[in-house]
Amino acid sequence: MRLAVGDMTCGHCVRAVTEAVHRVGPGAQVSVDLAAGQVTVAGSAGPEVVMQAIAGEGYSAAVAGA
C-alpha cells in the first residue's frame, strides 16, 4: 500500500513513521520517500491500522491517490 503522509521533514520523522508501522506489522517492509511525503508498506496490516499507527505519532496519513 502507498500512503501520503504529511508533516515529515527529517530523518527523525522517517524513523518515527517506520517504527509505528513495525509496531502494527512487525514483518512489514517500509519505504519512506521524504521528498514526496509518501510511505510504501508491504505487510499484513491493513491500511486503517497502519494509518492509525502513523497518526498516533502525530502525522497525517491517507491512502495515496484517494
PDBQT receptor file of N, H, CA, C and O in Angstrom, charges set to zero:
ATOM      1  N   MET A   1       0.838  -1.172   0.000  1.00  0.00    +0.000 N 
ATOM      2  CA  MET A   1       0.000   0.000   0.000  1.00  0.00    +0.000 C 
ATOM      3  C   MET A   1       0.881   1.233   0.000  1.00  0.00    +0.000 C 
ATOM      4  O   MET A   1       1.979   1.232   0.558  1.00  0.00    +0.000 OA
ATOM      5  N   ARG A   2       0.385   2.288  -0.635  1.00  0.00    +0.000 N 
ATOM      6  H   ARG A   2      -0.506   2.290  -1.088  1.00  0.00    +0.000 HD
ATOM      7  CA  ARG A   2       1.123   3.542  -0.637  1.00  0.00    +0.000 C 
ATOM      8  C   ARG A   2       0.282   4.589   0.081  1.00  0.00    +0.000 C 
ATOM      9  O   ARG A   2      -0.898   4.779  -0.218  1.00  0.00    +0.000 OA
ATOM     10  N   LEU A   3       0.919   5.264   1.035  1.00  0.00    +0.000 N 
ATOM     11  H   LEU A   3       1.876   5.110   1.277  1.00  0.00    +0.000 HD
ATOM     12  CA  LEU A   3       0.229   6.262   1.833  1.00  0.00    +0.000 C 
ATOM     13  C   LEU A   3       0.868   7.630   1.642  1.00  0.00    +0.000 C 
ATOM     14  O   LEU A   3       2.086   7.748   1.513  1.00  0.00    +0.000 OA
ATOM     15  N   ALA A   4       0.044   8.644   1.627  1.00  0.00    +0.000 N 
ATOM     16  H   ALA A   4      -0.946   8.548   1.733  1.00  0.00    +0.000 HD
ATOM     17  CA  ALA A   4       0.518  10.019   1.668  1.00  0.00    +0.000 C 
ATOM     18  C   ALA A   4       0.592  10.405   3.137  1.00  0.00    +0.000 C 
ATOM     19  O   ALA A   4      -0.410  10.350   3.851  1.00  0.00    +0.000 OA
ATOM     20  N   VAL A   5       1.775  10.794   3.585  1.00  0.00    +0.000 N 
ATOM     21  H   VAL A   5       2.589  10.839   3.006  1.00  0.00    +0.000 HD
ATOM     22  CA  VAL A   5       1.982  11.127   4.995  1.00  0.00    +0.000 C 
ATOM     23  C   VAL A   5       2.460  12.576   5.078  1.00  0.00    +0.000 C 
ATOM     24  O   VAL A   5       3.478  12.944   4.492  1.00  0.00    +0.000 OA
ATOM     25  N   GLY A   6       1.714  13.378   5.807  1.00  0.00    +0.000 N 
ATOM     26  H   GLY A   6       0.886  13.079   6.283  1.00  0.00    +0.000 HD
ATOM     27  CA  GLY A   6       2.038  14.794   5.918  1.00  0.00    +0.000 C 
ATOM     28  C   GLY A   6       2.955  15.103   7.079  1.00  0.00    +0.000 C 
ATOM     29  O   GLY A   6       3.037  14.350   8.049  1.00  0.00    +0.000 OA
ATOM     30  N   ASP A   7       3.634  16.208   6.966  1.00  0.00    +0.000 N 
ATOM     31  H   ASP A   7       3.568  16.820   6.178  1.00  0.00    +0.000 HD
ATOM     32  CA  ASP A   7       4.455  16.778   8.041  1.00  0.00    +0.000 C 
ATOM     33  C   ASP A   7       5.765  16.041   8.299  1.00  0.00    +0.000 C 
ATOM     34  O   ASP A   7       6.399  16.283   9.326  1.00  0.00    +0.000 OA
ATOM     35  N   MET A   8       6.195  15.146   7.404  1.00  0.00    +0.000 N 
ATOM     36  H   MET A   8       5.680  14.949   6.569  1.00  0.00    +0.000 HD
ATOM     37  CA  MET A   8       7.505  14.513   7.577  1.00  0.00    +0.000 C 
ATOM     38  C   MET A   8       8.563  15.468   7.013  1.00  0.00    +0.000 C 
ATOM     39  O   MET A   8       8.463  15.901   5.865  1.00  0.00    +0.000 OA
ATOM     40  N   THR A   9       9.569  15.792   7.820  1.00  0.00    +0.000 N 
ATOM     41  H   THR A   9       9.650  15.441   8.752  1.00  0.00    +0.000 HD
ATOM     42  CA  THR A   9      10.571  16.758   7.376  1.00  0.00    +0.000 C 
ATOM     43  C   THR A   9      12.016  16.312   7.565  1.00  0.00    +0.000 C 
ATOM     44  O   THR A   9      12.931  16.955   7.049  1.00  0.00    +0.000 OA
ATOM     45  N   CYS A  10      12.237  15.210   8.303  1.00  0.00    +0.000 N 
ATOM     46  H   CYS A  10      11.494  14.688   8.722  1.00  0.00    +0.000 HD
ATOM     47  CA  CYS A  10      13.624  14.866   8.629  1.00  0.00    +0.000 C 
ATOM     48  C   CYS A  10      13.778  13.364   8.894  1.00  0.00    +0.000 C 
ATOM     49  O   CYS A  10      12.817  12.597   8.830  1.00  0.00    +0.000 OA
ATOM     50  N   GLY A  11      14.998  12.983   9.187  1.00  0.00    +0.000 N 
ATOM     51  H   GLY A  11      15.778  13.607   9.238  1.00  0.00    +0.000 HD
ATOM     52  CA  GLY A  11      15.291  11.584   9.488  1.00  0.00    +0.000 C 
ATOM     53  C   GLY A  11      14.548  11.071  10.708  1.00  0.00    +0.000 C 
ATOM     54  O   GLY A  11      14.162   9.903  10.756  1.00  0.00    +0.000 OA
ATOM     55  N   HIS A  12      14.344  11.937  11.697  1.00  0.00    +0.000 N 
ATOM     56  H   HIS A  12      14.658  12.886  11.658  1.00  0.00    +0.000 HD
ATOM     57  CA  HIS A  12      13.585  11.525  12.880  1.00  0.00    +0.000 C 
ATOM     58  C   HIS A  12      12.159  11.148  12.475  1.00  0.00    +0.000 C 
ATOM     59  O   HIS A  12      11.606  10.168  12.975  1.00  0.00    +0.000 OA
ATOM     60  N   CYS A  13      11.575  11.921  11.579  1.00  0.00    +0.000 N 
ATOM     61  H   CYS A  13      12.024  12.716  11.173  1.00  0.00    +0.000 HD
ATOM     62  CA  CYS A  13      10.216  11.634  11.109  1.00  0.00    +0.000 C 
ATOM     63  C   CYS A  13      10.169  10.270  10.426  1.00  0.00    +0.000 C 
ATOM     64  O   CYS A  13       9.263   9.473  10.667  1.00  0.00    +0.000 OA
ATOM     65  N   VAL A  14      11.155  10.016   9.574  1.00  0.00    +0.000 N 
ATOM     66  H   VAL A  14      11.892  10.664   9.378  1.00  0.00    +0.000 HD
ATOM     67  CA  VAL A  14      11.227   8.736   8.864  1.00  0.00    +0.000 C 
ATOM     68  C   VAL A  14      11.296   7.594   9.874  1.00  0.00    +0.000 C 
ATOM     69  O   VAL A  14      10.586   6.598   9.738  1.00  0.00    +0.000 OA
ATOM     70  N   ARG A  15      12.137   7.734  10.871  1.00  0.00    +0.000 N 
ATOM     71  H   ARG A  15      12.714   8.543  10.982  1.00  0.00    +0.000 HD
ATOM     72  CA  ARG A  15      12.296   6.690  11.891  1.00  0.00    +0.000 C 
ATOM     73  C   ARG A  15      11.005   6.499  12.688  1.00  0.00    +0.000 C 
ATOM     74  O   ARG A  15      10.603   5.366  12.951  1.00  0.00    +0.000 OA
ATOM     75  N   ALA A  16      10.357   7.596  13.073  1.00  0.00    +0.000 N 
ATOM     76  H   ALA A  16      10.683   8.517  12.859  1.00  0.00    +0.000 HD
ATOM     77  CA  ALA A  16       9.124   7.504  13.859  1.00  0.00    +0.000 C 
ATOM     78  C   ALA A  16       8.021   6.806  13.072  1.00  0.00    +0.000 C 
ATOM     79  O   ALA A  16       7.307   5.965  13.618  1.00  0.00    +0.000 OA
ATOM     80  N   VAL A  17       7.877   7.148  11.799  1.00  0.00    +0.000 N 
ATOM     81  H   VAL A  17       8.457   7.832  11.356  1.00  0.00    +0.000 HD
ATOM     82  CA  VAL A  17       6.843   6.527  10.963  1.00  0.00    +0.000 C 
ATOM     83  C   VAL A  17       7.164   5.051  10.741  1.00  0.00    +0.000 C 
ATOM     84  O   VAL A  17       6.279   4.201  10.831  1.00  0.00    +0.000 OA
ATOM     85  N   THR A  18       8.417   4.750  10.453  1.00  0.00    +0.000 N 
ATOM     86  H   THR A  18       9.136   5.440  10.379  1.00  0.00    +0.000 HD
ATOM     87  CA  THR A  18       8.822   3.353  10.226  1.00  0.00    +0.000 C 
ATOM     88  C   THR A  18       8.572   2.510  11.472  1.00  0.00    +0.000 C 
ATOM     89  O   THR A  18       8.048   1.400  11.372  1.00  0.00    +0.000 OA
ATOM     90  N   GLU A  19       8.938   3.018  12.632  1.00  0.00    +0.000 N 
ATOM     91  H   GLU A  19       9.363   3.919  12.714  1.00  0.00    +0.000 HD
ATOM     92  CA  GLU A  19       8.732   2.272  13.879  1.00  0.00    +0.000 C 
ATOM     93  C   GLU A  19       7.245   2.104  14.176  1.00  0.00    +0.000 C 
ATOM     94  O   GLU A  19       6.838   1.064  14.693  1.00  0.00    +0.000 OA
ATOM     95  N   ALA A  20       6.433   3.102  13.860  1.00  0.00    +0.000 N 
ATOM     96  H   ALA A  20       6.764   3.947  13.440  1.00  0.00    +0.000 HD
ATOM     97  CA  ALA A  20       4.988   2.992  14.073  1.00  0.00    +0.000 C 
ATOM     98  C   ALA A  20       4.411   1.871  13.217  1.00  0.00    +0.000 C 
ATOM     99  O   ALA A  20       3.588   1.085  13.686  1.00  0.00    +0.000 OA
ATOM    100  N   VAL A  21       4.841   1.799  11.970  1.00  0.00    +0.000 N 
ATOM    101  H   VAL A  21       5.509   2.438  11.588  1.00  0.00    +0.000 HD
ATOM    102  CA  VAL A  21       4.359   0.730  11.076  1.00  0.00    +0.000 C 
ATOM    103  C   VAL A  21       4.806  -0.628  11.610  1.00  0.00    +0.000 C 
ATOM    104  O   VAL A  21       4.023  -1.578  11.616  1.00  0.00    +0.000 OA
ATOM    105  N   HIS A  22       6.040  -0.727  12.052  1.00  0.00    +0.000 N 
ATOM    106  H   HIS A  22       6.676   0.045  12.048  1.00  0.00    +0.000 HD
ATOM    107  CA  HIS A  22       6.550  -2.008  12.557  1.00  0.00    +0.000 C 
ATOM    108  C   HIS A  22       5.842  -2.460  13.837  1.00  0.00    +0.000 C 
ATOM    109  O   HIS A  22       5.778  -3.659  14.110  1.00  0.00    +0.000 OA
ATOM    110  N   ARG A  23       5.311  -1.525  14.621  1.00  0.00    +0.000 N 
ATOM    111  H   ARG A  23       5.362  -0.551  14.399  1.00  0.00    +0.000 HD
ATOM    112  CA  ARG A  23       4.568  -1.921  15.826  1.00  0.00    +0.000 C 
ATOM    113  C   ARG A  23       3.280  -2.663  15.460  1.00  0.00    +0.000 C 
ATOM    114  O   ARG A  23       2.883  -3.590  16.167  1.00  0.00    +0.000 OA
ATOM    115  N   VAL A  24       2.634  -2.274  14.381  1.00  0.00    +0.000 N 
ATOM    116  H   VAL A  24       2.957  -1.522  13.806  1.00  0.00    +0.000 HD
ATOM    117  CA  VAL A  24       1.374  -2.924  13.993  1.00  0.00    +0.000 C 
ATOM    118  C   VAL A  24       1.580  -4.019  12.952  1.00  0.00    +0.000 C 
ATOM    119  O   VAL A  24       0.700  -4.854  12.745  1.00  0.00    +0.000 OA
ATOM    120  N   GLY A  25       2.727  -4.016  12.304  1.00  0.00    +0.000 N 
ATOM    121  H   GLY A  25       3.442  -3.338  12.472  1.00  0.00    +0.000 HD
ATOM    122  CA  GLY A  25       3.065  -5.040  11.313  1.00  0.00    +0.000 C 
ATOM    123  C   GLY A  25       4.537  -5.358  11.418  1.00  0.00    +0.000 C 
ATOM    124  O   GLY A  25       5.333  -4.872  10.615  1.00  0.00    +0.000 OA
ATOM    125  N   PRO A  26       4.919  -6.176  12.405  1.00  0.00    +0.000 N 
ATOM    126  CA  PRO A  26       6.334  -6.409  12.698  1.00  0.00    +0.000 C 
ATOM    127  C   PRO A  26       7.192  -6.856  11.515  1.00  0.00    +0.000 C 
ATOM    128  O   PRO A  26       8.379  -6.534  11.470  1.00  0.00    +0.000 OA
ATOM    129  N   GLY A  27       6.635  -7.573  10.576  1.00  0.00    +0.000 N 
ATOM    130  H   GLY A  27       5.671  -7.835  10.612  1.00  0.00    +0.000 HD
ATOM    131  CA  GLY A  27       7.439  -8.045   9.445  1.00  0.00    +0.000 C 
ATOM    132  C   GLY A  27       7.313  -7.181   8.208  1.00  0.00    +0.000 C 
ATOM    133  O   GLY A  27       7.798  -7.555   7.140  1.00  0.00    +0.000 OA
ATOM    134  N   ALA A  28       6.675  -6.042   8.332  1.00  0.00    +0.000 N 
ATOM    135  H   ALA A  28       6.280  -5.738   9.200  1.00  0.00    +0.000 HD
ATOM    136  CA  ALA A  28       6.415  -5.197   7.165  1.00  0.00    +0.000 C 
ATOM    137  C   ALA A  28       7.692  -4.608   6.589  1.00  0.00    +0.000 C 
ATOM    138  O   ALA A  28       8.634  -4.285   7.314  1.00  0.00    +0.000 OA
ATOM    139  N   GLN A  29       7.699  -4.477   5.267  1.00  0.00    +0.000 N 
ATOM    140  H   GLN A  29       6.935  -4.739   4.679  1.00  0.00    +0.000 HD
ATOM    141  CA  GLN A  29       8.764  -3.745   4.591  1.00  0.00    +0.000 C 
ATOM    142  C   GLN A  29       8.260  -2.326   4.410  1.00  0.00    +0.000 C 
ATOM    143  O   GLN A  29       7.170  -2.113   3.879  1.00  0.00    +0.000 OA
ATOM    144  N   VAL A  30       9.041  -1.364   4.845  1.00  0.00    +0.000 N 
ATOM    145  H   VAL A  30       9.927  -1.537   5.276  1.00  0.00    +0.000 HD
ATOM    146  CA  VAL A  30       8.630   0.042   4.824  1.00  0.00    +0.000 C 
ATOM    147  C   VAL A  30       9.644   0.841   4.021  1.00  0.00    +0.000 C 
ATOM    148  O   VAL A  30      10.850   0.750   4.251  1.00  0.00    +0.000 OA
ATOM    149  N   SER A  31       9.141   1.621   3.080  1.00  0.00    +0.000 N 
ATOM    150  H   SER A  31       8.161   1.695   2.893  1.00  0.00    +0.000 HD
ATOM    151  CA  SER A  31       9.986   2.506   2.294  1.00  0.00    +0.000 C 
ATOM    152  C   SER A  31       9.404   3.913   2.402  1.00  0.00    +0.000 C 
ATOM    153  O   SER A  31       8.228   4.128   2.109  1.00  0.00    +0.000 OA
ATOM    154  N   VAL A  32      10.232   4.869   2.823  1.00  0.00    +0.000 N 
ATOM    155  H   VAL A  32      11.188   4.694   3.060  1.00  0.00    +0.000 HD
ATOM    156  CA  VAL A  32       9.771   6.241   3.009  1.00  0.00    +0.000 C 
ATOM    157  C   VAL A  32      10.443   7.143   1.984  1.00  0.00    +0.000 C 
ATOM    158  O   VAL A  32      11.669   7.170   1.869  1.00  0.00    +0.000 OA
ATOM    159  N   ASP A  33       9.626   7.881   1.241  1.00  0.00    +0.000 N 
ATOM    160  H   ASP A  33       8.630   7.860   1.334  1.00  0.00    +0.000 HD
ATOM    161  CA  ASP A  33      10.122   8.901   0.321  1.00  0.00    +0.000 C 
ATOM    162  C   ASP A  33       9.814  10.244   0.967  1.00  0.00    +0.000 C 
ATOM    163  O   ASP A  33       8.712  10.776   0.828  1.00  0.00    +0.000 OA
ATOM    164  N   LEU A  34      10.797  10.782   1.672  1.00  0.00    +0.000 N 
ATOM    165  H   LEU A  34      11.692  10.350   1.785  1.00  0.00    +0.000 HD
ATOM    166  CA  LEU A  34      10.614  12.002   2.443  1.00  0.00    +0.000 C 
ATOM    167  C   LEU A  34      10.229  13.173   1.538  1.00  0.00    +0.000 C 
ATOM    168  O   LEU A  34       9.334  13.948   1.876  1.00  0.00    +0.000 OA
ATOM    169  N   ALA A  35      10.894  13.305   0.398  1.00  0.00    +0.000 N 
ATOM    170  H   ALA A  35      11.621  12.675   0.123  1.00  0.00    +0.000 HD
ATOM    171  CA  ALA A  35      10.635  14.426  -0.509  1.00  0.00    +0.000 C 
ATOM    172  C   ALA A  35       9.208  14.403  -1.062  1.00  0.00    +0.000 C 
ATOM    173  O   ALA A  35       8.579  15.448  -1.222  1.00  0.00    +0.000 OA
ATOM    174  N   ALA A  36       8.708  13.202  -1.351  1.00  0.00    +0.000 N 
ATOM    175  H   ALA A  36       9.219  12.353  -1.221  1.00  0.00    +0.000 HD
ATOM    176  CA  ALA A  36       7.358  13.068  -1.909  1.00  0.00    +0.000 C 
ATOM    177  C   ALA A  36       6.294  12.985  -0.824  1.00  0.00    +0.000 C 
ATOM    178  O   ALA A  36       5.105  13.116  -1.113  1.00  0.00    +0.000 OA
ATOM    179  N   GLY A  37       6.706  12.770   0.420  1.00  0.00    +0.000 N 
ATOM    180  H   GLY A  37       7.672  12.663   0.655  1.00  0.00    +0.000 HD
ATOM    181  CA  GLY A  37       5.742  12.617   1.505  1.00  0.00    +0.000 C 
ATOM    182  C   GLY A  37       4.938  11.347   1.389  1.00  0.00    +0.000 C 
ATOM    183  O   GLY A  37       3.751  11.316   1.714  1.00  0.00    +0.000 OA
ATOM    184  N   GLN A  38       5.602  10.281   0.915  1.00  0.00    +0.000 N 
ATOM    185  H   GLN A  38       6.566  10.307   0.651  1.00  0.00    +0.000 HD
ATOM    186  CA  GLN A  38       4.910   9.008   0.742  1.00  0.00    +0.000 C 
ATOM    187  C   GLN A  38       5.626   7.883   1.467  1.00  0.00    +0.000 C 
ATOM    188  O   GLN A  38       6.851   7.860   1.590  1.00  0.00    +0.000 OA
ATOM    189  N   VAL A  39       4.812   6.952   1.940  1.00  0.00    +0.000 N 
ATOM    190  H   VAL A  39       3.817   6.970   1.840  1.00  0.00    +0.000 HD
ATOM    191  CA  VAL A  39       5.315   5.755   2.610  1.00  0.00    +0.000 C 
ATOM    192  C   VAL A  39       4.706   4.555   1.918  1.00  0.00    +0.000 C 
ATOM    193  O   VAL A  39       3.489   4.482   1.747  1.00  0.00    +0.000 OA
ATOM    194  N   THR A  40       5.545   3.614   1.522  1.00  0.00    +0.000 N 
ATOM    195  H   THR A  40       6.534   3.673   1.661  1.00  0.00    +0.000 HD
ATOM    196  CA  THR A  40       5.079   2.376   0.912  1.00  0.00    +0.000 C 
ATOM    197  C   THR A  40       5.277   1.260   1.930  1.00  0.00    +0.000 C 
ATOM    198  O   THR A  40       6.360   1.097   2.491  1.00  0.00    +0.000 OA
ATOM    199  N   VAL A  41       4.217   0.497   2.158  1.00  0.00    +0.000 N 
ATOM    200  H   VAL A  41       3.337   0.629   1.703  1.00  0.00    +0.000 HD
ATOM    201  CA  VAL A  41       4.245  -0.567   3.157  1.00  0.00    +0.000 C 
ATOM    202  C   VAL A  41       3.836  -1.878   2.499  1.00  0.00    +0.000 C 
ATOM    203  O   VAL A  41       2.787  -1.958   1.860  1.00  0.00    +0.000 OA
ATOM    204  N   ALA A  42       4.659  -2.895   2.657  1.00  0.00    +0.000 N 
ATOM    205  H   ALA A  42       5.512  -2.830   3.176  1.00  0.00    +0.000 HD
ATOM    206  CA  ALA A  42       4.323  -4.245   2.208  1.00  0.00    +0.000 C 
ATOM    207  C   ALA A  42       4.270  -5.110   3.456  1.00  0.00    +0.000 C 
ATOM    208  O   ALA A  42       5.299  -5.413   4.060  1.00  0.00    +0.000 OA
ATOM    209  N   GLY A  43       3.067  -5.503   3.834  1.00  0.00    +0.000 N 
ATOM    210  H   GLY A  43       2.231  -5.257   3.344  1.00  0.00    +0.000 HD
ATOM    211  CA  GLY A  43       2.909  -6.314   5.035  1.00  0.00    +0.000 C 
ATOM    212  C   GLY A  43       1.460  -6.723   5.205  1.00  0.00    +0.000 C 
ATOM    213  O   GLY A  43       0.626  -6.445   4.343  1.00  0.00    +0.000 OA
ATOM    214  N   SER A  44       1.160  -7.375   6.301  1.00  0.00    +0.000 N 
ATOM    215  H   SER A  44       1.838  -7.600   7.002  1.00  0.00    +0.000 HD
ATOM    216  CA  SER A  44      -0.172  -7.927   6.505  1.00  0.00    +0.000 C 
ATOM    217  C   SER A  44      -1.146  -6.975   7.189  1.00  0.00    +0.000 C 
ATOM    218  O   SER A  44      -2.353  -7.212   7.164  1.00  0.00    +0.000 OA
ATOM    219  N   ALA A  45      -0.645  -5.899   7.800  1.00  0.00    +0.000 N 
ATOM    220  H   ALA A  45       0.336  -5.706   7.820  1.00  0.00    +0.000 HD
ATOM    221  CA  ALA A  45      -1.544  -4.960   8.473  1.00  0.00    +0.000 C 
ATOM    222  C   ALA A  45      -2.336  -4.159   7.441  1.00  0.00    +0.000 C 
ATOM    223  O   ALA A  45      -1.797  -3.749   6.413  1.00  0.00    +0.000 OA
ATOM    224  N   GLY A  46      -3.607  -3.943   7.724  1.00  0.00    +0.000 N 
ATOM    225  H   GLY A  46      -4.045  -4.276   8.559  1.00  0.00    +0.000 HD
ATOM    226  CA  GLY A  46      -4.468  -3.203   6.812  1.00  0.00    +0.000 C 
ATOM    227  C   GLY A  46      -4.196  -1.711   6.830  1.00  0.00    +0.000 C 
ATOM    228  O   GLY A  46      -3.578  -1.199   7.764  1.00  0.00    +0.000 OA
ATOM    229  N   PRO A  47      -4.657  -1.012   5.801  1.00  0.00    +0.000 N 
ATOM    230  CA  PRO A  47      -4.410   0.430   5.701  1.00  0.00    +0.000 C 
ATOM    231  C   PRO A  47      -4.910   1.226   6.905  1.00  0.00    +0.000 C 
ATOM    232  O   PRO A  47      -4.216   2.130   7.373  1.00  0.00    +0.000 OA
ATOM    233  N   GLU A  48      -6.090   0.910   7.408  1.00  0.00    +0.000 N 
ATOM    234  H   GLU A  48      -6.653   0.176   7.027  1.00  0.00    +0.000 HD
ATOM    235  CA  GLU A  48      -6.635   1.670   8.539  1.00  0.00    +0.000 C 
ATOM    236  C   GLU A  48      -5.759   1.537   9.771  1.00  0.00    +0.000 C 
ATOM    237  O   GLU A  48      -5.521   2.516  10.479  1.00  0.00    +0.000 OA
ATOM    238  N   VAL A  49      -5.280   0.331  10.027  1.00  0.00    +0.000 N 
ATOM    239  H   VAL A  49      -5.473  -0.464   9.452  1.00  0.00    +0.000 HD
ATOM    240  CA  VAL A  49      -4.430   0.085  11.195  1.00  0.00    +0.000 C 
ATOM    241  C   VAL A  49      -3.108   0.833  11.055  1.00  0.00    +0.000 C 
ATOM    242  O   VAL A  49      -2.624   1.441  12.010  1.00  0.00    +0.000 OA
ATOM    243  N   VAL A  50      -2.530   0.785   9.857  1.00  0.00    +0.000 N 
ATOM    244  H   VAL A  50      -2.923   0.291   9.081  1.00  0.00    +0.000 HD
ATOM    245  CA  VAL A  50      -1.257   1.464   9.612  1.00  0.00    +0.000 C 
ATOM    246  C   VAL A  50      -1.437   2.980   9.721  1.00  0.00    +0.000 C 
ATOM    247  O   VAL A  50      -0.613   3.655  10.336  1.00  0.00    +0.000 OA
ATOM    248  N   MET A  51      -2.502   3.516   9.132  1.00  0.00    +0.000 N 
ATOM    249  H   MET A  51      -3.172   2.966   8.633  1.00  0.00    +0.000 HD
ATOM    250  CA  MET A  51      -2.739   4.961   9.199  1.00  0.00    +0.000 C 
ATOM    251  C   MET A  51      -2.963   5.423  10.633  1.00  0.00    +0.000 C 
ATOM    252  O   MET A  51      -2.509   6.502  11.012  1.00  0.00    +0.000 OA
ATOM    253  N   GLN A  52      -3.655   4.620  11.432  1.00  0.00    +0.000 N 
ATOM    254  H   GLN A  52      -4.024   3.743  11.124  1.00  0.00    +0.000 HD
ATOM    255  CA  GLN A  52      -3.866   4.977  12.842  1.00  0.00    +0.000 C 
ATOM    256  C   GLN A  52      -2.543   4.992  13.603  1.00  0.00    +0.000 C 
ATOM    257  O   GLN A  52      -2.315   5.865  14.440  1.00  0.00    +0.000 OA
ATOM    258  N   ALA A  53      -1.679   4.034  13.313  1.00  0.00    +0.000 N 
ATOM    259  H   ALA A  53      -1.865   3.325  12.632  1.00  0.00    +0.000 HD
ATOM    260  CA  ALA A  53      -0.376   3.982  13.985  1.00  0.00    +0.000 C 
ATOM    261  C   ALA A  53       0.453   5.217  13.629  1.00  0.00    +0.000 C 
ATOM    262  O   ALA A  53       1.098   5.807  14.496  1.00  0.00    +0.000 OA
ATOM    263  N   ILE A  54       0.433   5.601  12.359  1.00  0.00    +0.000 N 
ATOM    264  H   ILE A  54      -0.092   5.122  11.655  1.00  0.00    +0.000 HD
ATOM    265  CA  ILE A  54       1.176   6.786  11.921  1.00  0.00    +0.000 C 
ATOM    266  C   ILE A  54       0.579   8.040  12.553  1.00  0.00    +0.000 C 
ATOM    267  O   ILE A  54       1.309   8.920  13.009  1.00  0.00    +0.000 OA
ATOM    268  N   ALA A  55      -0.742   8.117  12.578  1.00  0.00    +0.000 N 
ATOM    269  H   ALA A  55      -1.335   7.402  12.207  1.00  0.00    +0.000 HD
ATOM    270  CA  ALA A  55      -1.414   9.267  13.196  1.00  0.00    +0.000 C 
ATOM    271  C   ALA A  55      -1.063   9.364  14.672  1.00  0.00    +0.000 C 
ATOM    272  O   ALA A  55      -0.957  10.463  15.215  1.00  0.00    +0.000 OA
ATOM    273  N   GLY A  56      -0.883   8.229  15.318  1.00  0.00    +0.000 N 
ATOM    274  H   GLY A  56      -0.970   7.335  14.876  1.00  0.00    +0.000 HD
ATOM    275  CA  GLY A  56      -0.507   8.219  16.726  1.00  0.00    +0.000 C 
ATOM    276  C   GLY A  56       0.850   8.863  16.978  1.00  0.00    +0.000 C 
ATOM    277  O   GLY A  56       1.148   9.280  18.097  1.00  0.00    +0.000 OA
ATOM    278  N   GLU A  57       1.666   8.943  15.940  1.00  0.00    +0.000 N 
ATOM    279  H   GLU A  57       1.424   8.605  15.030  1.00  0.00    +0.000 HD
ATOM    280  CA  GLU A  57       2.971   9.604  16.051  1.00  0.00    +0.000 C 
ATOM    281  C   GLU A  57       2.879  11.088  15.692  1.00  0.00    +0.000 C 
ATOM    282  O   GLU A  57       3.877  11.806  15.750  1.00  0.00    +0.000 OA
ATOM    283  N   GLY A  58       1.671  11.551  15.318  1.00  0.00    +0.000 N 
ATOM    284  H   GLY A  58       0.860  10.968  15.271  1.00  0.00    +0.000 HD
ATOM    285  CA  GLY A  58       1.472  12.963  15.040  1.00  0.00    +0.000 C 
ATOM    286  C   GLY A  58       1.517  13.358  13.574  1.00  0.00    +0.000 C 
ATOM    287  O   GLY A  58       1.616  14.543  13.255  1.00  0.00    +0.000 OA
ATOM    288  N   TYR A  59       1.446  12.384  12.679  1.00  0.00    +0.000 N 
ATOM    289  H   TYR A  59       1.365  11.422  12.938  1.00  0.00    +0.000 HD
ATOM    290  CA  TYR A  59       1.486  12.657  11.248  1.00  0.00    +0.000 C 
ATOM    291  C   TYR A  59       0.144  12.334  10.617  1.00  0.00    +0.000 C 
ATOM    292  O   TYR A  59      -0.521  11.378  11.015  1.00  0.00    +0.000 OA
ATOM    293  N   SER A  60      -0.251  13.124   9.639  1.00  0.00    +0.000 N 
ATOM    294  H   SER A  60       0.290  13.901   9.316  1.00  0.00    +0.000 HD
ATOM    295  CA  SER A  60      -1.470  12.800   8.919  1.00  0.00    +0.000 C 
ATOM    296  C   SER A  60      -1.142  11.700   7.912  1.00  0.00    +0.000 C 
ATOM    297  O   SER A  60      -0.039  11.664   7.367  1.00  0.00    +0.000 OA
ATOM    298  N   ALA A  61      -2.091  10.812   7.668  1.00  0.00    +0.000 N 
ATOM    299  H   ALA A  61      -2.987  10.842   8.111  1.00  0.00    +0.000 HD
ATOM    300  CA  ALA A  61      -1.873   9.719   6.728  1.00  0.00    +0.000 C 
ATOM    301  C   ALA A  61      -3.159   9.405   5.992  1.00  0.00    +0.000 C 
ATOM    302  O   ALA A  61      -4.235   9.353   6.588  1.00  0.00    +0.000 OA
ATOM    303  N   ALA A  62      -3.039   9.195   4.691  1.00  0.00    +0.000 N 
ATOM    304  H   ALA A  62      -2.165   9.238   4.207  1.00  0.00    +0.000 HD
ATOM    305  CA  ALA A  62      -4.170   8.825   3.855  1.00  0.00    +0.000 C 
ATOM    306  C   ALA A  62      -3.658   7.943   2.733  1.00  0.00    +0.000 C 
ATOM    307  O   ALA A  62      -2.484   8.011   2.368  1.00  0.00    +0.000 OA
ATOM    308  N   VAL A  63      -4.526   7.125   2.192  1.00  0.00    +0.000 N 
ATOM    309  H   VAL A  63      -5.480   7.070   2.489  1.00  0.00    +0.000 HD
ATOM    310  CA  VAL A  63      -4.149   6.298   1.063  1.00  0.00    +0.000 C 
ATOM    311  C   VAL A  63      -3.791   7.232  -0.093  1.00  0.00    +0.000 C 
ATOM    312  O   VAL A  63      -4.585   8.099  -0.459  1.00  0.00    +0.000 OA
ATOM    313  N   ALA A  64      -2.611   7.059  -0.663  1.00  0.00    +0.000 N 
ATOM    314  H   ALA A  64      -1.967   6.354  -0.366  1.00  0.00    +0.000 HD
ATOM    315  CA  ALA A  64      -2.154   7.931  -1.748  1.00  0.00    +0.000 C 
ATOM    316  C   ALA A  64      -3.066   7.791  -2.953  1.00  0.00    +0.000 C 
ATOM    317  O   ALA A  64      -3.434   6.682  -3.339  1.00  0.00    +0.000 OA
ATOM    318  N   GLY A  65      -3.421   8.904  -3.533  1.00  0.00    +0.000 N 
ATOM    319  H   GLY A  65      -3.121   9.804  -3.219  1.00  0.00    +0.000 HD
ATOM    320  CA  GLY A  65      -4.274   8.910  -4.715  1.00  0.00    +0.000 C 
ATOM    321  C   GLY A  65      -5.755   8.846  -4.401  1.00  0.00    +0.000 C 
ATOM    322  O   GLY A  65      -6.584   8.866  -5.310  1.00  0.00    +0.000 OA
ATOM    323  N   ALA A  66      -6.096   8.769  -3.121  1.00  0.00    +0.000 N 
ATOM    324  H   ALA A  66      -5.422   8.753  -2.382  1.00  0.00    +0.000 HD
ATOM    325  CA  ALA A  66      -7.518   8.666  -2.753  1.00  0.00    +0.000 C 
ATOM    326  C   ALA A  66      -8.122  10.039  -2.539  1.00  0.00    +0.000 C 
ATOM    327  O   ALA A  66      -9.307  10.150  -2.224  1.00  0.00    +0.000 OA
TER     328      ALA A  66
